Amino acid sequence: MSRQTRRDLLKRLGVGSTVGVASLAGCAQQSDDGGGDGETTATEGSDGSTSTESDDGESGGGGGESISIGTLFPVTGTNSAYGGGHQEAANLAAEEINEAGGPLDREIETINRDTEGNPSRAAQKFRTMINEEGIVGLVGPYSSGIGTTLAPVARDNRVMEVSNGNTSPALATAGVNEDNGVKYYGRTAPNDVQQALVMGRILNQRIEAETASFLYVDNPYGQGLAEQASENFEGETLNMVGYSQQTNDYTSTLDSVFDGDPDAVGAVMYPGNGRTILNQWSQGGYGGQWVAAEAILAPQLLSDLSDIVEGMLITSPQTANSETFISNMGGEDAVTQFAPHAYDATYLEALAIQQAGEASGTAIAENIRSVSRSEGTTVGVGEFQAGKEALANDESVNYDGASGSVDLNENLEPVVPYRILEVTDGEAEVIEEVPLSYFEGKM
């Protein structure tokens, strides 16, 4: 990538200050109905959504018309603490790919949309991108609940969807089109079967809990992970309690969770509702040890509630912590949870197009696994040109990205190492690495 400043890069991408570094810390404060959609890029549609174009405003690039790839992230709503960083990462990847000439010597045009944290709205926007913008691939969404809604749309329209944050076990086999046998759904985020094993490891070995309850956001992600974690817990599960995202009073929910005084609570919470739940937990004096899934890992929330979340244990998939990626994003503060996975999803789709020699959803779907595997020329962060050259020489490509090796299995999802973190003074610090070997024979 050229040595441009981040301000220059964002100007070229058309990303306004609403998704810049300074504003990411405030995203967690947004409510579902607050403000605009956070997307103020160069081309604005009637719904306020945006797309990026080449510098001269032309839609074409290199050897032909541009290739449209959509993004759908929670720029506003409950998960807005993450979405701005996801969108920036995908756009950064597209910019780097275009600087290398783009797949098939054509530019990628990213069509950025906001899920608004709403499955039906996200599905509507996805269909509009397919029917009116002609996208061949989608990067996103973050939420498994929304991913469950979008996967059939991708399948039926033969557009390749690669989620950066969907982790629900229910999505492992999603997106298979029965007419041609092609799978149009994949993810760079790991299956929560892994995370459930790590939550069980914490409860069983680190805390040595005899009893536990599980609190989860009432959607496919929350319920699936909580149920899997409970199955991996060797003690007695007292209560399984789902919470609604449509309320501000969680007193009765917390009463149900802590009925029987569990030794620990396995929690699957988003930052927006999680902030309210944790405050009400503290005010109610419930006690107990929190073991939380990665969704709560929002730095601003942990900092704001430092006294409340002190000692909380959190599970998180490992990422490569690529210095190049972090630098090009503008520093660690701009890299939100699962932003590296959005970057990698964009790169994988572009490499799949290059390998296929065709820009279509089916071409991406049929080639994306092979460009992710551990054989062939290694292509890293910012190295799309190296991938193009290798593929032009009929060499295989192994993409090793910002989130890690991203070796996709037959379900088009990676198996990755995990970390266990503990919150100290408002920051999550790694206290244990869980290697790939731990998962062998358990999945």
SULCORRA-V596670 format. One record per residue. N is the residue number from 0. RES is the residue in one small letter. SS is DSSP state (h for helix, s for strand, l for the rest). Layout:
n=N res=RES ss=SS
n=N res=RES ss=SS
//
This chain:
n=0 res=m ss=l
n=1 res=s ss=l
n=2 res=r ss=l
n=3 res=q ss=l
n=4 res=t ss=l
n=5 res=r ss=h
n=6 res=r ss=h
n=7 res=d ss=h
n=8 res=l ss=h
n=9 res=l ss=h
n=10 res=k ss=h
n=11 res=r ss=h
n=12 res=l ss=h
n=13 res=g ss=l
n=14 res=v ss=l
n=15 res=g ss=l
n=16 res=s ss=h
n=17 res=t ss=h
n=18 res=v ss=h
n=19 res=g ss=l
n=20 res=v ss=h
n=21 res=a ss=h
n=22 res=s ss=h
n=23 res=l ss=h
n=24 res=a ss=h
n=25 res=g ss=h
n=26 res=c ss=h
n=27 res=a ss=l
n=28 res=q ss=l
n=29 res=q ss=l
n=30 res=s ss=l
n=31 res=d ss=l
n=32 res=d ss=l
n=33 res=g ss=l
n=34 res=g ss=l
n=35 res=g ss=l
n=36 res=d ss=l
n=37 res=g ss=l
n=38 res=e ss=l
n=39 res=t ss=l
n=40 res=t ss=l
n=41 res=a ss=l
n=42 res=t ss=s
n=43 res=e ss=s
n=44 res=g ss=l
n=45 res=s ss=l
n=46 res=d ss=l
n=47 res=g ss=l
n=48 res=s ss=l
n=49 res=t ss=s
n=50 res=s ss=s
n=51 res=t ss=l
n=52 res=e ss=l
n=53 res=s ss=l
n=54 res=d ss=l
n=55 res=d ss=l
n=56 res=g ss=l
n=57 res=e ss=l
n=58 res=s ss=l
n=59 res=g ss=s
n=60 res=g ss=s
n=61 res=g ss=l
n=62 res=g ss=l
n=63 res=g ss=s
n=64 res=e ss=s
n=65 res=s ss=l
n=66 res=i ss=s
n=67 res=s ss=s
n=68 res=i ss=s
n=69 res=g ss=s
n=70 res=t ss=s
n=71 res=l ss=s
n=72 res=f ss=s
n=73 res=p ss=l
n=74 res=v ss=l
n=75 res=t ss=l
n=76 res=g ss=l
n=77 res=t ss=l
n=78 res=n ss=l
n=79 res=s ss=h
n=80 res=a ss=h
n=81 res=y ss=h
n=82 res=g ss=h
n=83 res=g ss=h
n=84 res=g ss=h
n=85 res=h ss=h
n=86 res=q ss=h
n=87 res=e ss=h
n=88 res=a ss=h
n=89 res=a ss=h
n=90 res=n ss=h
n=91 res=l ss=h
n=92 res=a ss=h
n=93 res=a ss=h
n=94 res=e ss=h
n=95 res=e ss=h
n=96 res=i ss=h
n=97 res=n ss=h
n=98 res=e ss=h
n=99 res=a ss=l
n=100 res=g ss=l
n=101 res=g ss=l
n=102 res=p ss=h
n=103 res=l ss=h
n=104 res=d ss=h
n=105 res=r ss=l
n=106 res=e ss=l
n=107 res=i ss=s
n=108 res=e ss=s
n=109 res=t ss=s
n=110 res=i ss=s
n=111 res=n ss=s
n=112 res=r ss=s
n=113 res=d ss=s
n=114 res=t ss=l
n=115 res=e ss=l
n=116 res=g ss=l
n=117 res=n ss=l
n=118 res=p ss=h
n=119 res=s ss=h
n=120 res=r ss=h
n=121 res=a ss=h
n=122 res=a ss=h
n=123 res=q ss=h
n=124 res=k ss=h
n=125 res=f ss=h
n=126 res=r ss=h
n=127 res=t ss=h
n=128 res=m ss=h
n=129 res=i ss=h
n=130 res=n ss=h
n=131 res=e ss=h
n=132 res=e ss=h
n=133 res=g ss=l
n=134 res=i ss=l
n=135 res=v ss=l
n=136 res=g ss=s
n=137 res=l ss=s
n=138 res=v ss=s
n=139 res=g ss=s
n=140 res=p ss=l
n=141 res=y ss=l
n=142 res=s ss=l
n=143 res=s ss=h
n=144 res=g ss=h
n=145 res=i ss=h
n=146 res=g ss=h
n=147 res=t ss=h
n=148 res=t ss=h
n=149 res=l ss=h
n=150 res=a ss=h
n=151 res=p ss=h
n=152 res=v ss=h
n=153 res=a ss=h
n=154 res=r ss=h
n=155 res=d ss=h
n=156 res=n ss=h
n=157 res=r ss=l
n=158 res=v ss=l
n=159 res=m ss=s
n=160 res=e ss=s
n=161 res=v ss=s
n=162 res=s ss=s
n=163 res=n ss=l
n=164 res=g ss=l
n=165 res=n ss=l
n=166 res=t ss=l
n=167 res=s ss=l
n=168 res=p ss=h
n=169 res=a ss=h
n=170 res=l ss=h
n=171 res=a ss=l
n=172 res=t ss=l
n=173 res=a ss=l
n=174 res=g ss=l
n=175 res=v ss=s
n=176 res=n ss=s
n=177 res=e ss=l
n=178 res=d ss=l
n=179 res=n ss=l
n=180 res=g ss=l
n=181 res=v ss=s
n=182 res=k ss=s
n=183 res=y ss=l
n=184 res=y ss=s
n=185 res=g ss=s
n=186 res=r ss=s
n=187 res=t ss=l
n=188 res=a ss=l
n=189 res=p ss=l
n=190 res=n ss=l
n=191 res=d ss=h
n=192 res=v ss=h
n=193 res=q ss=h
n=194 res=q ss=h
n=195 res=a ss=h
n=196 res=l ss=h
n=197 res=v ss=h
n=198 res=m ss=h
n=199 res=g ss=h
n=200 res=r ss=h
n=201 res=i ss=h
n=202 res=l ss=h
n=203 res=n ss=h
n=204 res=q ss=h
n=205 res=r ss=h
n=206 res=i ss=l
n=207 res=e ss=l
n=208 res=a ss=l
n=209 res=e ss=l
n=210 res=t ss=s
n=211 res=a ss=s
n=212 res=s ss=s
n=213 res=f ss=s
n=214 res=l ss=s
n=215 res=y ss=s
n=216 res=v ss=s
n=217 res=d ss=l
n=218 res=n ss=l
n=219 res=p ss=h
n=220 res=y ss=h
n=221 res=g ss=h
n=222 res=q ss=h
n=223 res=g ss=h
n=224 res=l ss=h
n=225 res=a ss=h
n=226 res=e ss=h
n=227 res=q ss=h
n=228 res=a ss=h
n=229 res=s ss=h
n=230 res=e ss=h
n=231 res=n ss=h
n=232 res=f ss=l
n=233 res=e ss=l
n=234 res=g ss=l
n=235 res=e ss=s
n=236 res=t ss=s
n=237 res=l ss=s
n=238 res=n ss=s
n=239 res=m ss=s
n=240 res=v ss=s
n=241 res=g ss=s
n=242 res=y ss=s
n=243 res=s ss=l
n=244 res=q ss=l
n=245 res=q ss=l
n=246 res=t ss=l
n=247 res=n ss=l
n=248 res=d ss=l
n=249 res=y ss=l
n=250 res=t ss=h
n=251 res=s ss=h
n=252 res=t ss=h
n=253 res=l ss=h
n=254 res=d ss=h
n=255 res=s ss=h
n=256 res=v ss=h
n=257 res=f ss=l
n=258 res=d ss=l
n=259 res=g ss=l
n=260 res=d ss=l
n=261 res=p ss=l
n=262 res=d ss=l
n=263 res=a ss=s
n=264 res=v ss=s
n=265 res=g ss=s
n=266 res=a ss=s
n=267 res=v ss=s
n=268 res=m ss=l
n=269 res=y ss=l
n=270 res=p ss=h
n=271 res=g ss=h
n=272 res=n ss=h
n=273 res=g ss=h
n=274 res=r ss=h
n=275 res=t ss=h
n=276 res=i ss=h
n=277 res=l ss=h
n=278 res=n ss=h
n=279 res=q ss=h
n=280 res=w ss=h
n=281 res=s ss=h
n=282 res=q ss=h
n=283 res=g ss=h
n=284 res=g ss=l
n=285 res=y ss=l
n=286 res=g ss=l
n=287 res=g ss=l
n=288 res=q ss=s
n=289 res=w ss=s
n=290 res=v ss=s
n=291 res=a ss=s
n=292 res=a ss=l
n=293 res=e ss=h
n=294 res=a ss=h
n=295 res=i ss=h
n=296 res=l ss=l
n=297 res=a ss=l
n=298 res=p ss=h
n=299 res=q ss=h
n=300 res=l ss=h
n=301 res=l ss=h
n=302 res=s ss=h
n=303 res=d ss=h
n=304 res=l ss=l
n=305 res=s ss=h
n=306 res=d ss=h
n=307 res=i ss=h
n=308 res=v ss=h
n=309 res=e ss=l
n=310 res=g ss=l
n=311 res=m ss=l
n=312 res=l ss=s
n=313 res=i ss=s
n=314 res=t ss=s
n=315 res=s ss=s
n=316 res=p ss=s
n=317 res=q ss=l
n=318 res=t ss=l
n=319 res=a ss=l
n=320 res=n ss=l
n=321 res=s ss=l
n=322 res=e ss=h
n=323 res=t ss=h
n=324 res=f ss=h
n=325 res=i ss=h
n=326 res=s ss=h
n=327 res=n ss=h
n=328 res=m ss=h
n=329 res=g ss=l
n=330 res=g ss=l
n=331 res=e ss=h
n=332 res=d ss=h
n=333 res=a ss=h
n=334 res=v ss=l
n=335 res=t ss=l
n=336 res=q ss=l
n=337 res=f ss=l
n=338 res=a ss=h
n=339 res=p ss=h
n=340 res=h ss=h
n=341 res=a ss=h
n=342 res=y ss=h
n=343 res=d ss=h
n=344 res=a ss=h
n=345 res=t ss=h
n=346 res=y ss=h
n=347 res=l ss=h
n=348 res=e ss=h
n=349 res=a ss=h
n=350 res=l ss=h
n=351 res=a ss=h
n=352 res=i ss=h
n=353 res=q ss=h
n=354 res=q ss=h
n=355 res=a ss=h
n=356 res=g ss=l
n=357 res=e ss=l
n=358 res=a ss=l
n=359 res=s ss=l
n=360 res=g ss=h
n=361 res=t ss=h
n=362 res=a ss=h
n=363 res=i ss=h
n=364 res=a ss=h
n=365 res=e ss=h
n=366 res=n ss=h
n=367 res=i ss=l
n=368 res=r ss=l
n=369 res=s ss=l
n=370 res=v ss=l
n=371 res=s ss=l
n=372 res=r ss=l
n=373 res=s ss=l
n=374 res=e ss=l
n=375 res=g ss=l
n=376 res=t ss=s
n=377 res=t ss=s
n=378 res=v ss=s
n=379 res=g ss=l
n=380 res=v ss=l
n=381 res=g ss=l
n=382 res=e ss=l
n=383 res=f ss=h
n=384 res=q ss=h
n=385 res=a ss=h
n=386 res=g ss=h
n=387 res=k ss=h
n=388 res=e ss=h
n=389 res=a ss=h
n=390 res=l ss=h
n=391 res=a ss=h
n=392 res=n ss=l
n=393 res=d ss=l
n=394 res=e ss=l
n=395 res=s ss=l
n=396 res=v ss=s
n=397 res=n ss=s
n=398 res=y ss=s
n=399 res=d ss=l
n=400 res=g ss=l
n=401 res=a ss=l
n=402 res=s ss=l
n=403 res=g ss=l
n=404 res=s ss=l
n=405 res=v ss=l
n=406 res=d ss=l
n=407 res=l ss=s
n=408 res=n ss=l
n=409 res=e ss=l
n=410 res=n ss=l
n=411 res=l ss=l
n=412 res=e ss=l
n=413 res=p ss=s
n=414 res=v ss=l
n=415 res=v ss=l
n=416 res=p ss=l
n=417 res=y ss=s
n=418 res=r ss=s
n=419 res=i ss=s
n=420 res=l ss=s
n=421 res=e ss=s
n=422 res=v ss=s
n=423 res=t ss=s
n=424 res=d ss=l
n=425 res=g ss=l
n=426 res=e ss=s
n=427 res=a ss=s
n=428 res=e ss=s
n=429 res=v ss=s
n=430 res=i ss=s
n=431 res=e ss=s
n=432 res=e ss=s
n=433 res=v ss=s
n=434 res=p ss=l
n=435 res=l ss=h
n=436 res=s ss=h
n=437 res=y ss=h
n=438 res=f ss=h
n=439 res=e ss=l
n=440 res=g ss=l
n=441 res=k ss=l
n=442 res=m ss=l
//
